[in-house]
Amino acid sequence: MSDKYAVPNKLPGKTVSVLAHRKRRILQDKATLEQKKKLKTERVAKAKQHHKFRRAESFVMNYIKAERTANRIKHTLRKSNICDTNDSTKVNQKLLLVMRHAGKKIFDETTNKIMKTLHMTNRHNAVFLENTKENQILLKVIEPFVVYGYPNIATIRELIFKKGFARIDGKKTPIQSNTMIEEQLGDKGIICLEDIIHEIFTVGPNFADVQNFLCSFLLSGPRDGWKNKVSVSYKRGGEYGDRGNGINELISRCI
């Protein structure tokens, strides 16, 4: 047979070249991937090493803030002579609506405990309180972090219908029917939402039971934002503290 029709012993040179290029590209991709992993590891290690170094001031700043808050509380109580619990002055029984508007992180232990007691652990939590002497003392202590005032019936109804949740077996549950209310508060003569609204507005004999039944209201920031400085009291042209009837206009912008 002639050599003209013989099968070659190796692949054509062009094919061999394509396979070689492909192998080289695979090796290059692996090398690139390993290089990226190495650089990422070095960046993470460098970042951790960077965060280990902190200025001395950063360690004590939280304690300084807590100490300032504690001193402010003592000064407020001393100035207003509100520590005198023997004062037999008749307490105004009006209803209060309190909203925590500031203090994403509060470093003072006393303030944190009061916020937890009043179920205002997060910013923009709102609760109804009876305007007693004890609650006035608590509000004086946490005043820079809250706004409060006297809600009208429309504000109460709007809060309960739009933001109302019940606390059943320790869980936050949507109020889906009057049957749920009757099961929890029926023995108190409260069987529907209107009964709850009436009990809250009048600060009736079952006010505490209704208060325990309802979760704190989670509101939003005002639609137009805060118009004045939140670190200045309302009486001096700021935002925090007692707003009186003005609380209704603010809450309408937060719902």
PyMOL commands that set and color helices and strands:
alter all, ss='L'
color gray80, all
select helices_A, chain A and resi 3-5+13-52+56-80+109-117+133-145+153-163+178-188+193-202+207-213+234-236+247-254
alter helices_A, ss='H'
color red, helices_A
select strands_A, chain A and resi 95-100+125-130+146-149+165-168+171-174+217-218+241-244
alter strands_A, ss='S'
color yellow, strands_A
deselect
rebuild
show_as cartoon
